[in-house]
Amino acid sequence: MQILESTLLTGPYDWDESVLPRSEYEGRLARVRAAMSDSGAAALVVHGHPGDYGALAYLTGFTPKLGTALVLVPREGPLCIFAGGTPKMMDIAKRLTWVEDVRPIGAATKLIAESLGDGATLATWGFATLPQAQYAGIAKAVAPRALLSLDPALDAVRRHKSPRELEVMRGAARQLAAAVDAFAAGVRAGAGVRSAGLAAERAAMAAGAQDARVMASLSPSGIPLPLDAAGDERVLDPANAGIVVQNHGYWASGSVTVARRPGATNARARDALAAALAVARAGTHLPDGVTANAIGLSLDEGPGAPLEAGAVYAVTASTKEGSETAYASALIAVTESGCDVLWQGKPA
């Protein structure tokens, strides 16, 4: 599912230790350092920016609001975050993380190079979206020492949700349910597509969401589209929407079809989702035609299939007949024995 994510971050982003305590991050750091040790890396640098900061937030809780941010992770000892902003702004930046050492990003390249010994390997995570000039600068500073991407191994670690993370995502699922209900109520009451979308966002925020985004069909049974340039025309039956909400940094997403006169296409989408969930409960593979996106600290955390035990997925079934398309989706946490449905939306 495509969702328009704003690069202007909204909602509270300060680290809340009552939600994700220091012990949660210490466990994550231990797992990351184990992967570093297995690879022979002397240090790790993790990158994030306002549009993609899942790895950075997983390890530090830090959400970069002013462009690129990096964290230097040595094999032993304290971490150091390099963030956008002036030195006077670092005290504010420290509110976003448990890491005590937060410095302006201008100091990053020199200190990263100095952290390595002769012949040592520097591991990276999230460098695929690092601006080329910054990548080249780091590579040149540490040469001839190697750069080693640990993305495959560490992305798999990040997808495995802890009990604390699952509780946060259950909260996101409740907020998603409130948003979907508000969208459906608006459509059934004859509201315009923009009004229904805004009602969904407001309902999510009222339920405690940190952020919310809505895409909706601009024509009867059309695919969900961004509403930035949309008017407030009333949408004829049926209306499709893609809705995402964020709770303490964790996303939940869902697709839904709302029809005043539900037809056969809606029923088929609902049946396809039910069949997919039955398969997921019995194993780890979904049937053809059903999509699964791993989500959490980002809307797309990695492989969709086969399903990985410990990960959370947005599962979507869609059916089409003529010009009519219907969606049904669910948010599931995959376990060793099957799956736990956190939220399920059906065509209505």
Residue, then its C-alpha position, 0 to 999 in steps of 0.5 A: m500500500q502506498i501512503l503519503e508520509s509527511t516529512l514535517l514531523t508532527g506530534p510529541y517525539d520526546w522519549d517517554e521512558s514509561v512507554l519504552p524504558r532504558s532496559e528496552y534499548e539496552g536489549r536492542l543494543a546487545r543484539v546489535r552488538a552481537a551482530m557487529s561481533d559476528s561480522g568483525a566490525a569495530a564500530l557501527v554507524v546508523h543513519g536516519h532522516p525525517g522520512d526514514y528513521g526506523a533503524l535510528a529510532y530502534l536503537t536510540g529512540f531519536t527522531p531526526k527532525l532537521g535532516t540527516a542524523l547519525v549514531l556511532v556505536p562502538r563495540e563497547g562504551p557509550l553511543c554518540i548521536f550526531a544531529g542537525g542543528t547548532p550546538k545550542m540546540m543539542d540540549i533540546a535534541k537530547r530530549l528525544t533519546w536515552v543517549e546522553d552524548v548528542r552533538p552537531i552533525g558537523a563533527a561526525t565524519k572526523l570522530i567516526a574516523e578517529s573511533l577506528g583502529d588500524g585495519a578495522t572495519l566500519a559497519t553501516w546500517g541505513f546508508a542506502t538513503l544517506p546523501q551521496a556526498q556524506y557517504a563519500g565523505i565518511a568512506k574517504a575519511v576511514a579509507p583504506r579501512a572497509l565499510l560493511s553494510l549490516d542492513p540484512a542482519l540488523d533489519a531482521v533484528r529490528r522486525h522482531k517485536s518485543p512484548r513492549e513494542l507489541e503493546v505500543m502497536r496494539g495502541a496504534a491498532r486501536q487508533l487505526a480502528a477509531a480513524v477507520d470508523a470515523f471515515a466510514a461514518g463520514v462517507r455514510a453520512g454523505a460527507g465529501v472525501r476530504s471531510a471524511g479523511l480529515a474526520a479520520e485524522r482527527a479521530a486518530m489524534a483524539a485517540g492519542a495518535q502521534d500522527a495520522r495520514v489518509m488516502a481516499s478514492l476520488s471517484p467511485s471505487g477508485i484506488p486510494l490517492p493523496l488528498d492534498a489537491a482534492g476538493d470535497e466532492r461527495v464520493l459515490d459508492p463505494a469509497n476506498a481508503g488507506i489509513v495509517v496512524q503512528n503511536h509512540g513511533y510505531w505505525a499501524s496501517g489499513s485499507v478499507t472499502v465503505a459502501r452504502r450498498p455492499g455488493a459481491t466484490n466487497a464480500r469476496a474481499r472479506d472472504a479473501l482476507a478471512a482465508a489469508l488469516a486462516v492460512a497465517r494462523a496455520g503457517t507462515h505463507l499467505p495465498d497469492g493475491v494477498t499482500a503483506n507489508a512488515i511495519g513498525l518503526s517504518l511502514d515498510e520494514g522488510p520482506g513481506a513473505p514468507l511471514e517471519a515469526g516476531a514481526v507485525y504485518a499489514v495484510t491486505a486483500s483486494t478484489k476487482e470486478g469490472s470497475e469496482t474494487a474492494y479492500a479488506s485488511a488486517l494488522i497481525a503479529v506473527t508468532e511461532s504458532g500462528c498469528d495474533v490479529l491486532w486489528q481487522g477491517k472489513p468492507a462495509 
